[in-house]
Amino acid sequence: MTMIASVAPTVTDYEASADLATLVVRTTRDDEVRLAAEQLRLSCKCAHCTRARFDGRFPERFPGIAITEIGDLGYGLNISFSDGHDRGIYPKPYLLSLARR
């Protein structure tokens, strides 16, 4: 009996939607994953956001937030938002895990 290991998909390409409200991610399985800018902003794990959550200062929503810039760091994406936040680094496996939530 031969067992074939299942290989997790990885990010192959990405772009912001035309209205900047969504990150569109393509994977090695030819899937297209769409992540709302608000979901991404709420999911930021940078030190600033982590501390704000700990202190009870992190907002519950970011209505109307937009993606203003995407930097590819190889292992993840540095995403900047219209509220000026630009510290978030989203490892590519983390992005795909957000799509499954």
C-alpha positions in Angstrom: 0.0 0.0 0.0 1.5 3.3 -1.1 0.6 6.4 0.9 0.8 9.8 -0.7 1.4 12.7 1.6 -0.9 15.6 1.3 0.9 18.8 0.6 -0.7 22.0 2.0 -1.3 24.7 -0.5 0.9 27.7 -0.6 0.4 31.2 -1.8 1.5 31.8 -5.4 0.1 35.2 -6.2 -1.9 38.0 -4.6 -3.4 41.4 -5.3 -5.8 43.9 -3.8 -9.2 44.0 -5.3 -10.1 47.1 -7.4 -12.0 48.7 -4.5 -9.1 47.8 -2.1 -11.5 46.1 0.3 -10.3 42.6 -0.4 -7.0 40.7 -0.7 -7.2 38.1 -3.4 -4.8 35.2 -2.9 -4.1 32.4 -5.4 -2.6 29.1 -4.3 -0.7 26.2 -5.7 -4.0 24.3 -5.9 -5.3 27.0 -8.3 -7.7 28.1 -5.6 -8.6 31.8 -5.2 -9.1 32.9 -1.7 -10.6 36.3 -0.8 -9.9 38.0 2.5 -11.7 41.1 3.5 -9.5 44.0 4.5 -11.4 44.3 7.8 -10.8 40.7 8.6 -7.1 41.1 7.9 -6.9 44.3 10.0 -8.7 42.6 12.9 -6.3 39.6 12.6 -3.1 41.5 12.8 -0.7 40.0 15.2 2.0 42.7 15.3 3.3 43.8 18.7 1.3 47.0 18.7 -2.0 45.2 18.0 -1.3 42.4 20.4 -0.6 45.0 23.2 -3.8 46.9 22.3 -5.8 43.7 22.6 -4.1 43.0 26.0 -4.9 46.5 27.2 -8.5 46.4 25.9 -7.9 49.2 23.4 -8.2 47.2 20.2 -11.3 48.1 18.1 -14.0 45.5 17.5 -14.4 46.6 13.9 -12.7 48.6 11.2 -15.6 49.7 8.9 -14.5 51.0 5.5 -10.9 50.0 6.0 -8.9 49.6 2.8 -5.6 47.9 1.7 -3.2 50.6 0.7 0.0 48.6 0.0 1.2 45.0 0.0 4.8 44.1 0.4 6.0 40.6 -0.3 8.6 39.4 2.2 8.9 35.9 0.8 7.5 34.1 3.8 4.6 36.5 4.2 3.0 39.8 3.2 3.3 43.1 4.9 0.0 44.8 4.5 -0.7 48.5 5.0 -4.1 49.9 5.7 -6.0 53.1 5.2 -6.0 53.8 8.9 -2.2 54.2 8.7 -1.4 50.8 10.2 1.6 49.2 8.3 3.2 46.9 10.9 1.3 43.8 10.2 3.2 40.8 8.7 0.9 38.0 7.6 2.8 34.7 7.0 1.4 33.0 4.0 0.2 29.9 5.9 -1.6 32.3 8.3 -3.4 34.0 5.4 -4.7 30.6 4.2 -5.7 29.7 7.8 -7.8 33.0 7.9 -9.6 31.9 4.8 -10.8 28.7 6.6 -12.3 30.6 9.5 
